[in-house]
Amino acid sequence: MNYVVPIITLIVGLIGGFFIGVFYLRQQLTKMQNDPQMLQKMAKQMGYNLNGQQMQRAQQMMKKQGMTKPQGRRKKK
């Protein structure tokens, strides 16, 4: 009985942490899509130096992939 509560707490904490992480990541991607300076900063951290045209392409690609909206499963016809 002494092991049940910590195990349940660990499982609940992992699940809660996962969902909080997903929520935070989606918010950051939405901000990045609307803020070219933030996107430029991330690219520099990854070792890339994007010019204006590449920045526009990256933003368009993010919008096209629908990073701001969660995508559900598509039904096959």
N, C-alpha and C positions, 0 to 999 in steps of 0.2 A: 504494500500500500504506500510505502514511502517513496517509491519510484514512479508512481502513476502521475502525481501532480506535476513534478518537473518535466516529465516527458510530454504531457499534454500542453504545458506552458510553452515548451520549446516548439512544438508543432504549431500552436496558435501564433507564436511570435514570428516563426519563419513565413507562415502564410500572410500574416499582416504586413511584414516587412517587404515581401514580394509585391503585394498590391500597392503599397506606398511608393516603392521604387518605380513601378510601372507608371503610376500617376505622375510622379516627379519628372520622369524621363519624357513623357508626352508633353508636359508643360514646357520643358526646356526646348524640345524640338519645335513647338509652336512659336516660342519666342525667337528661336534662331531663324525660323522661316521668315518672320516679319522684320528681323533686325540684321541687316547685312554685316554690320560690324561684329556681331557675335559669331556669325558664320565664318567671317574672316579670321577671327581669333582662334576658333576651333581648328581651322585649316592650318594655321601657323603652328599650333601645338602638335599637329600631326606631321609637320614638316613640309607642307605645301604652301606656296605663295600664289594666291589666285588673283588674276586681274579682273577688271570690271565685267568683261564678257563671261568669264568663267563663273563669276559670282551670280550673274543673272541666270546662267544655265543651271547652276546648283539649286537656286531658289525655285526655278520652274520645275526642276525634277522633283524636288520635295513636295511642291504643290500637286504635281501630276500623280505622285504616288499616294497622295492623300494622307500625309503624315499627321494632319490636324484632326482627322476623323478616324475613329476606330473602324476597321474593316471587318465585316462579318464574313461568314462563309458564303460563298456563292452557290446557288442551287444549280445543279446541272439540268439541262433541258432534255 
